[in-house]
Amino acid sequence: MAKATVEKGGVVIVVGWDKDWLPVHEEIEATDDIRKTLSSKYLQSNVGRSYERVVNYAKQGRNVLFVRAPCQIAGLKNIHSKKLSLEAMKKVTPVDLVCFGVSSSFLFRKYLDESFDRQKILEINFRSKDKGWSRSSFKIVKSDGSWVLEYHSKNGFYYGFSRKLYLRSTC
């Protein structure tokens, strides 16, 4: 869906990582940039001005694909139904993901700070398939070529998430 939207001159607003390894909404306008936003992020993302950007793009007549958790899609629908004409609303395609809940970004930042040098992280993958498809793992790739790969049950952050210890109260 993202590739088709971009190839037709549209924009995709999806969650990627910022420089501090926290999830943030990004605008994708080139097919080469889609890949960097793939993979699950079990954290509350920073919406920033993405709702406003969706409204502006739709008013300009551009197609917008907005991919995020159901609660953020509900927020988008609430905003764009008040600010967009019916014609402009047709330009927005919301895609909500199946969501177990999200953890606090503050808590994840604390986990990273206590366990890693964030400046030396190249990749974070909550659902790595390096140990097979039947048991996904949490993986962090570091700039020195090394990595940390743990089954979810052995990773402190992910274990707490899966046991609903770190879920946002609204979830």
C-alpha positions as CSV (number, residue, x, y, z in Angstrom):
1,M,0.0,0.0,0.0
2,A,2.8,2.4,0.8
3,K,4.6,1.8,-2.4
4,A,1.5,2.3,-4.5
5,T,0.7,5.5,-2.6
6,V,4.1,7.0,-3.1
7,E,4.3,5.9,-6.8
8,K,1.0,7.8,-7.4
9,G,2.4,11.0,-5.9
10,G,1.0,10.5,-2.4
11,V,2.6,10.6,1.0
12,V,2.8,7.9,3.6
13,I,2.9,8.8,7.3
14,V,4.2,5.9,9.3
15,V,6.3,5.3,12.4
16,G,10.1,5.2,12.2
17,W,12.9,5.8,14.7
18,D,14.3,9.1,15.6
19,K,18.0,9.7,16.4
20,D,17.5,8.7,20.0
21,W,15.7,5.4,19.1
22,L,12.3,6.5,20.0
23,P,9.3,6.0,17.7
24,V,8.2,9.1,15.7
25,H,5.8,9.6,12.8
26,E,7.7,10.1,9.5
27,E,6.6,11.3,6.1
28,I,7.6,9.0,3.3
29,E,7.6,10.3,-0.3
30,A,10.1,7.9,-1.9
31,T,9.8,4.2,-2.3
32,D,13.4,3.7,-1.1
33,D,12.5,5.2,2.3
34,I,9.7,2.7,3.0
35,R,12.0,-0.1,4.2
36,K,13.5,1.9,7.0
37,T,10.1,2.2,8.7
38,L,9.3,-1.5,8.6
39,S,9.2,-3.6,11.8
40,S,7.1,-3.5,14.9
41,K,7.6,-0.8,17.5
42,Y,5.7,-1.6,20.8
43,L,5.9,1.9,22.1
44,Q,3.8,5.1,22.1
45,S,4.9,7.0,19.1
46,N,5.3,10.8,19.0
47,V,2.5,12.0,16.7
48,G,4.0,15.5,16.6
49,R,2.3,17.5,13.8
50,S,1.4,14.4,11.7
51,Y,-2.4,15.0,12.1
52,E,-2.0,18.5,10.9
53,R,0.2,17.3,8.0
54,V,-2.4,14.8,6.9
55,V,-5.1,17.5,6.8
56,N,-2.8,19.8,4.8
57,Y,-1.9,17.1,2.3
58,A,-5.5,16.1,1.8
59,K,-6.5,19.7,1.3
60,Q,-3.8,19.9,-1.4
61,G,-5.5,17.0,-3.1
62,R,-2.7,14.5,-2.3
63,N,-3.4,10.9,-1.3
64,V,-2.3,10.1,2.3
65,L,-1.7,6.7,3.8
66,F,-1.6,7.0,7.6
67,V,-0.5,3.8,9.4
68,R,-0.7,3.5,13.1
69,A,-2.4,2.1,16.2
70,P,-6.2,2.1,16.4
71,C,-6.2,4.9,19.1
72,Q,-4.1,7.2,16.8
73,I,-6.4,6.4,13.8
74,A,-9.4,7.4,16.0
75,G,-7.6,10.6,16.8
76,L,-7.0,11.3,13.1
77,K,-10.6,10.5,12.2
78,N,-11.8,12.9,14.9
79,I,-9.6,15.7,13.6
80,H,-10.0,15.3,9.9
81,S,-13.8,14.9,10.1
82,K,-13.9,18.4,11.6
83,K,-11.3,20.0,9.3
84,L,-11.8,18.4,5.9
85,S,-14.5,18.4,3.3
86,L,-16.0,15.1,2.2
87,E,-13.9,15.3,-1.0
88,A,-10.7,15.8,0.9
89,M,-11.5,13.1,3.4
90,K,-11.5,10.6,0.5
91,K,-7.8,11.4,0.0
92,V,-6.9,9.9,3.4
93,T,-6.5,6.2,3.9
94,P,-6.1,5.2,7.5
95,V,-4.6,1.8,8.3
96,D,-4.8,0.7,11.8
97,L,-2.7,-2.2,13.1
98,V,-3.7,-5.0,15.4
99,C,-2.5,-3.7,18.8
100,F,-1.9,-5.4,22.1
101,G,-1.1,-2.1,23.7
102,V,2.0,0.2,23.8
103,S,4.6,0.8,26.4
104,S,5.8,4.2,27.6
105,S,8.6,5.6,25.5
106,F,10.1,7.0,28.7
107,L,10.5,3.5,30.1
108,F,12.0,2.2,26.9
109,R,14.5,5.2,26.9
110,K,15.4,4.2,30.5
111,Y,15.9,0.6,29.4
112,L,18.2,1.6,26.5
113,D,20.2,4.1,28.7
114,E,20.8,1.4,31.3
115,S,21.7,-1.3,28.8
116,F,23.3,0.3,25.8
117,D,25.0,3.4,24.4
118,R,22.2,4.7,22.2
119,Q,24.7,6.5,19.9
120,K,26.1,3.1,18.9
121,I,22.8,1.4,18.0
122,L,22.2,0.8,14.3
123,E,19.0,-1.2,14.5
124,I,16.3,-2.2,16.9
125,N,14.0,-5.1,16.0
126,F,11.3,-6.2,18.4
127,R,10.4,-9.3,16.3
128,S,13.6,-10.6,14.8
129,K,13.3,-13.9,13.1
130,D,17.0,-14.8,13.5
131,K,16.1,-17.6,15.9
132,G,13.3,-18.8,13.6
133,W,9.7,-17.8,12.8
134,S,8.1,-19.8,15.6
135,R,9.9,-17.8,18.3
136,S,10.7,-14.2,17.5
137,S,13.3,-12.4,19.5
138,F,14.4,-8.9,20.5
139,K,17.5,-7.7,18.6
140,I,19.7,-4.7,18.8
141,V,22.5,-4.3,16.3
142,K,25.4,-2.1,17.3
143,S,27.8,0.0,15.2
144,D,30.8,-2.3,16.1
145,G,29.1,-5.2,14.3
146,S,28.0,-7.0,17.4
147,W,24.4,-7.5,18.4
148,V,22.2,-8.5,21.3
149,L,19.6,-11.2,20.5
150,E,17.3,-12.5,23.2
151,Y,14.1,-14.4,23.3
152,H,11.2,-12.2,24.4
153,S,11.0,-14.1,27.7
154,K,14.7,-13.4,28.5
155,N,14.6,-9.7,27.6
156,G,13.7,-7.5,30.6
157,F,11.9,-4.8,28.6
158,Y,9.9,-7.1,26.4
159,Y,9.0,-9.5,29.2
160,G,7.5,-6.7,31.1
161,F,5.6,-5.5,28.0
162,S,4.2,-8.9,27.3
163,R,3.1,-9.3,30.9
164,K,1.2,-5.9,30.6
165,L,3.4,-4.4,33.3
166,Y,4.5,-1.4,31.1
167,L,1.3,-0.8,29.1
168,R,-0.1,2.7,28.9
169,S,-3.1,3.1,31.2
170,T,-5.3,4.1,28.3
171,C,-4.6,0.7,26.7
